[in-house]
């Protein structure tokens, strides 16, 4: 009975993540929370599954690999995100790509599922690539101003906190069942990527 409930919960989780990730193209501006630009940037990150989920997957992967990997990911990802955003501010408005997002979901989900034995250098490079890509898409079309920089600081702070907390939580989980649970979460991320890929190809 418990196995059936777990299977049903997993199915609903996959459907929920997939629906959350299926959204219309985002414009190059931040929604206002009424609490200031820093919170606007933070909210943008927390309510953008195409940004949030790959960052979470990277944190899970780094946590599976150990403390040093978690530390490196938590420093590299926000720094690369910030750099990518600043570079993106010099570019034209970009609505992003559902295909690109789905590929990130598939890649990161697959790495977590398999508990990939990546080296520290490879995890660092992956964090840098992820941060530069998503940072560029976040910054594209935004004009460089004091308010935007404050919002960007809020966004990058959210990336940092998520990466630190998630990787630390997984690192401390020594029990085998806990590591299996993390890998199951990776399967949900990969499955969501498959759903997004199907939708993007259908729309294309």
N, C-alpha and C positions, 0 to 999 in steps of 0.2 A: 504493500500500500504506500509506504514512504517513497519507494522508487518511482511509482507512478506519479505521485505528487511532485517529486523533484523534476521528472521529465516534463510534466505539464508546466511547472514554473519556468523551466528553461525555455520552453516554446513561447510562452507569453513574453519572456524577457527579450527573446530575439525579435519578436514582432514589435514590441514596444520600442526597442532601440532603432529598428528599421524605420518605423513611422516617424520617430523623432528626428532621424537623419534626413528624411525626405522633406526638403523645404525648397521654397522658391529662392532664386539667386538673391544674395544679399547685396545691398547697395553699400557704397563706401562711406558710411557714416555710422555713428553710434547712437543707439536709442538712449534717450534721457531718462535717468532714474529720479531726477529731482534732488539728488544728494551730492552732485558735483561730478566733474569729469573723471576722477579716479574711480568712483563707483560705476560710472558708465562703462569704462573700459573693462572693469572686472566683470560686470554683468554681461557684457558682450561675449567674453570668453566662456562664462558659465552657461550661457544660453545658446552657444554655437556648437552643436554636437560634432560637426565636421572638424572643429579645432580641439574640443575637449576630449573626445574619445581616443584619437591617436596619441595625444599627450599622456592620457591615463595609461594606455597600452604600453607606451615606452617606460613609464614609471614602474609598471608591473614587471616588465621584462628586466629592467635594471635591478629591481628588488629580488627577483629570482636568482640573479647572478651574485648578489652580495653587497656589502656595505660600500665598498669603494666604487662599484658601478653606480649605485644609487646616488652617491655624492657627485660623481662626474656628470651624470645625467641631469641632476637638479641644478647644476651650475651652467652646463653647456646649453641646454634647451632654452631657458629664458634669455640668455645672452644672444644666442642665434636668432631667437624670435624678435628681440629688440633690433638687432642689426638688419634683419630682413624687412621689418616694418619701416625702418628709416630709408632703406633702399627703395621699398615699394612706394614711398611718398613721392618719389621722382617719376613714377610711372603713371600711365593713364588709368582710368577707372577699370577695375576688373571684377567680374561677377563670380570668379572662381570656376571650378569645374567639378561637376558631380562625378565624372569619370576619375579624375585625379583623387578626389576624396575617397571613392570606393577602393581604389588601389592602395591607398594608405591604410584603410581599414583592413584589407585583406593581408597586406604585408605584416603589419604590426600584430594582427590577430594570429597569423600563422606562426610568427616568432614566439609568441607567448604560449600557444598551444604546444609547440614542440619543445619548449624550454630550451631554445637554441643556445648552444654553447659559444656565444660570440665573445671575442676578446674585448678588453677594455677599450682598445683603440677603435674597434668596429662599432661598439655601442656609442662612443663619443661622436664618431662620424655620422651615425644614424641620427643622434640627437641634434647635431648641427644641421643636417639636411632637412629634418622635419621642422626645426625652428625657422630656418631660412625660408622654406617654402611657404609655411603658413603665415609667418610674419610678413612676407612680401604680399601675400593676398590680402592680409588685414590692412596693410599700409597703402596699397594701391589706390590712387585717387584721392587720398587725404592730403590736405594742404598742411605744410609744416607751420605749426603755431604753438603758443604756450599751452593752450587748452588741450590740443591734440596730444602734446607730449605728456601732459598729466594723465590723460586718459590711457595713453600707451603704457605709462608707468603702472597704472592700476591693472591693466591687462597682463603685463609681464609678471607683476606680483602674483596674480592668480595662477599663472603657469608655474611659477616657482613653488608656491605653497602646495599646489596639487602634486607636483612631482616629488617634493620632499616627503609629504605625508604618506602618499601611496607607496613609494619605494621603501620608506622606513617600516610601514606596516607589513609589507610582504617580507622584508628582510628579517623581521623579528618572528615571522611565522615559520617555525622549525618543523612542526608536525607535518607528516606526509599528506594528510587529508587537506590541510590548508593550502599546500602547494598545488594539489589537484584542483582545488576550488579556484585558484588563480588561473590555472590553465583552462578550466571550464569557462571562466570569464573571457579568456582569449578566444574561445570557440564562438561565443556569442558575438564578439566584435567582428570576427571573420565572417560569420553568417550574415551580420548586418551589412558588411561590405559586399557580399554576394547579392543581397537584395538591392542595394544602391546601384550596383553594376547593372543589374537587370533593368532597373528603372531608367538609368542613364542611356542604355542602349536602346530601350524602347522609345524614349523621347527623341533620341537621335535619329 
